[in-house]
Amino acid sequence: MPSNVGMEVRQDHENVYQQTFSDEKERVDDAIEINAAQMQNRKEKTHVNTQVFG
């Protein structure tokens, strides 16, 4: 019986770890997307500036 309890606890720990990992990955993916959008935005602004002043 105690070995079974150990397995359950381990499984719970594994689930928590997986959830944390996927949440973290999602945050990183979001940050990458936001960063890419900002870069694109800056490029477009720079492009407009060169058209106006260039």
N, C-alpha and C positions, 0 to 999 in steps of 0.2 A: 504493500500500500504506500509507504513513504516514497518509493521510487516513482510511483505514478504521480504523486503530488509534485515532486520535483519536475517531472515532465511538463505538467500544466503550467507551473510557474515559468519554466523556461519558454514555453510556447507564448505565454502572455508577454514576456520580455521581448521575444522575437517580433510579435505583432506591434508592440510599442515602438521598437526600433525601426521596423519597416515603415510605420506611419510617419515617424519623425523624419526618416530619410526622404520619403516622398514629399512631405511638406517642404523640407529644406530644398529639394530639387526644384519644386514648383517656384519657390521664392527666387532661386537663382535664375531659372528660366524667365521669370517675370522681369527681373533686373536686367537680363541680357536684352530682352525685347524693348524695354524702356530706353536702355542705353542706345540701342540701334535706332530707335525712333528719334531720339535726341540728336544723334549724329546726322541722320538724314535731314532733320530739321535745320541743323547748322549748315549743312551743305547747300540746301535750298536758299537759305538766307544769304550765304556767301555768293551764290550764283546770282541772286537778284542784285546784290551790291556791285558785283563786277559788271553786270549789264548797265546799271544806272551810271556808275562812275567810270566804266572802262572804255 
